[in-house]
Amino acid sequence: MNKKQLAILSIGNILNKDEGIALYAGKYLESNYSLQPNVDIIYGGVEGMSLLNIFMEYEEVIVLDVVGMEETPGSMYQFPMSTFRGFSTDEDNDEMGVLGCLNLIEGKGNTLPKVSLLAIIPDTIEPKIGLSISILKPFEAYILMIVKTLEDKGISCEEKAEKQTLARVIESFSS
């Protein structure tokens, strides 16, 4: 099977405030940038097992997500797969996330795609839509980190003439 080259996989839950930032970042990128060659932007949400197909279909996957570390909210990190696979998770056995999918693929003897994590530290994970102020401020820097990562991979990221605001992106998820 021929695999597709590259996907951006946004993980999160917009119903838990800052946990939705990766989904907003994916939509913001899609709305405001033309990517050449084309990059698939996938909204994984909290999909669990259905993420398996994504990791099987692509040579490389860039995962956007929040990561719970004792750091300043809004701090950003880029982790290669070898680093973030060592993170402990509190996933239930019924709910499989990125790490669980990678472990399952590898356990079945399949080749893993190249995976990296572009993470941001959340401030508030509470049942509410939107982003906290400490996450709103570094949002543009998070987008620029994603753009730079893509450009380093030879992807042209050209800003579109008509830009959509972050507020409008957030609103599009709740309507």
SVG drawing of the C-alpha trace seen along z (x, -y; Angstrom):
<svg xmlns="http://www.w3.org/2000/svg" viewBox="-24 -40 38 48">
<polyline fill="none" stroke="black" stroke-width="0.4" points="0.0,0.0 1.3,-3.4 1.2,-5.7 0.4,-9.4 3.3,-11.7 2.3,-14.0 -0.7,-14.7 -1.3,-17.1 -3.4,-15.5 -5.1,-17.8 -6.1,-16.2 -8.2,-17.7 -11.7,-18.4 -13.2,-21.8 -15.6,-21.3 -12.7,-21.4 -11.4,-24.9 -7.7,-24.9 -7.8,-21.3 -9.3,-22.4 -6.3,-24.6 -4.8,-21.9 -8.2,-21.7 -8.4,-25.5 -4.7,-25.6 -5.4,-23.0 -8.5,-24.9 -6.7,-28.3 -3.8,-26.9 -6.3,-25.4 -8.2,-28.7 -5.3,-31.1 -2.5,-29.3 -2.1,-27.6 0.2,-24.6 2.1,-23.2 2.4,-20.4 -0.9,-19.7 -0.9,-18.6 -3.9,-16.8 -5.2,-18.4 -7.1,-15.9 -9.3,-16.7 -8.8,-13.7 -10.6,-15.2 -10.6,-12.4 -11.2,-9.6 -9.3,-6.7 -9.1,-3.6 -10.1,-5.4 -6.7,-7.2 -5.1,-3.9 -6.0,-4.3 -4.3,-7.7 -1.0,-6.3 -1.2,-3.5 -2.0,-5.7 0.9,-8.3 4.6,-8.3 4.7,-11.1 2.3,-12.6 2.6,-15.8 0.5,-15.6 -0.9,-18.9 -2.0,-18.5 -1.8,-19.9 0.6,-18.2 0.2,-18.3 3.6,-19.2 4.5,-21.4 5.4,-24.4 4.1,-27.8 0.8,-27.7 1.4,-28.6 4.9,-27.1 5.5,-25.2 7.5,-22.1 8.4,-20.0 9.0,-16.4 10.2,-13.6 8.3,-10.3 11.2,-8.8 10.7,-11.4 6.9,-11.7 6.4,-7.9 8.1,-7.9 5.4,-10.1 3.1,-8.4 -0.6,-8.6 -3.7,-8.1 -5.7,-6.7 -8.3,-4.1 -7.9,-0.8 -11.2,-1.5 -10.0,-4.8 -6.9,-4.6 -5.1,-7.8 -2.0,-8.5 0.4,-6.5 -1.9,-3.5 -2.3,-3.5 1.5,-3.7 2.1,-0.8 -0.6,1.3 0.8,0.7 4.3,1.6 3.0,4.6 1.5,6.0 4.8,5.7 3.9,2.9 6.2,0.0 5.5,-3.2 5.3,-6.5 7.6,-9.3 5.7,-11.1 6.4,-14.3 4.4,-16.2 4.0,-20.0 2.6,-20.6 1.4,-23.6 0.9,-23.6 -2.7,-24.4 -3.8,-26.6 -7.4,-25.5 -9.1,-22.2 -12.6,-22.9 -16.0,-22.3 -16.2,-25.5 -15.6,-26.4 -12.8,-28.9 -9.3,-29.5 -7.9,-31.1 -6.0,-34.3 -2.6,-32.7 -3.2,-30.5 -4.6,-33.2 -1.5,-35.3 1.0,-32.6 -1.5,-31.2 0.1,-33.0 3.6,-31.8 2.1,-28.2 0.9,-28.7 4.4,-30.0 6.0,-27.0 3.7,-24.7 4.5,-26.8 8.2,-26.6 8.1,-22.9 6.3,-22.5 8.7,-24.8 11.6,-22.8 10.0,-19.8 9.9,-21.6 6.2,-22.6 5.5,-26.1 3.1,-27.9 1.7,-31.0 -0.7,-33.2 -4.0,-33.7 -5.2,-37.2 -8.4,-36.9 -7.6,-35.7 -9.9,-34.2 -9.6,-35.4 -9.0,-32.9 -12.4,-34.1 -14.1,-33.1 -12.3,-29.7 -13.4,-29.0 -17.0,-30.1 -17.0,-27.7 -16.5,-24.7 -19.4,-25.7 -22.0,-26.2"/>
</svg>
